[in-house]
Every structure is written in C-alpha cells, then in structure tokens.
C-alpha cells in the first residue's frame, strides 16, 4: 500500500486530523509526481474546505490509477 493510499484511507475513515498530519508530512513529495501536477490546486482547495473524501479521491486517482491505467477497468471479474 502506498503512502497516498494510506492517507486516503485515513480520510475515508473520517480520521481527518491523522490524515492531514500524514498528508502534510508527505506534501513535498507530491510535486515530484508528474501525474499529480494537475490536482495540486484542487487537492489543496478540497483540504482547505474540509472536503476530505474528495481529497482522498483525488489522491488515489491521480497518484495510483494513472500509474496503472488498466486498473480503472479491472472489475475483479475473472
């Protein structure tokens, strides 16, 4: 599980304070991810407004799914 997944899980689990602490500790690394460039402003806006579920969605989609585009279409059907 990636750091971003762990942070998103905190936000999804309504552990906003822990999620924010973890996010702020890793925020500098976000700029190193080229696929995350387009979400930096919306992500910080969501966090500022307390919309942690949207922030978690942005973190997961931009940092995880774009590394593995076929993941979006994996429905778990075998």
HUHUTA-V884024 format. One record per pair of residues at least 24 apart in sequence whose ideal C-beta (glycine too) atoms are under 10 Angstrom apart, sorted by the first residue. I is the first residue (numbers start at 1). J is the second residue. If there is no record, write none. Layout:
i/j
I/J
I/J
This chain:
i/j
1/64
2/59
2/60
2/63
2/64
2/67
3/29
3/30
3/59
3/63
4/29
4/30
4/33
4/36
4/56
4/58
4/59
4/60
4/62
4/63
4/64
5/56
5/59
5/60
5/63
5/64
6/59
7/52
7/55
7/56
7/59
7/60
7/63
8/52
8/53
8/55
8/56
8/57
8/58
8/59
8/60
8/61
8/63
8/64
9/56
9/59
9/60
10/52
10/56
11/46
11/47
11/51
11/52
11/53
11/54
11/55
11/56
11/57
11/59
11/60
12/52
12/53
12/56
12/57
12/60
13/52
13/56
14/52
14/53
15/52
16/47
16/50
16/52
16/55
19/47
19/52
19/55
19/56
19/59
20/47
20/50
20/52
20/55
23/47
23/52
23/55
23/56
23/59
26/59
29/63
30/59
30/62
30/63
33/62
33/63
33/66
33/67
34/66
35/61
35/62
35/63
35/64
35/65
35/66
35/67
36/61
36/62
36/63
36/66
37/62
38/62
38/66
39/63
39/66
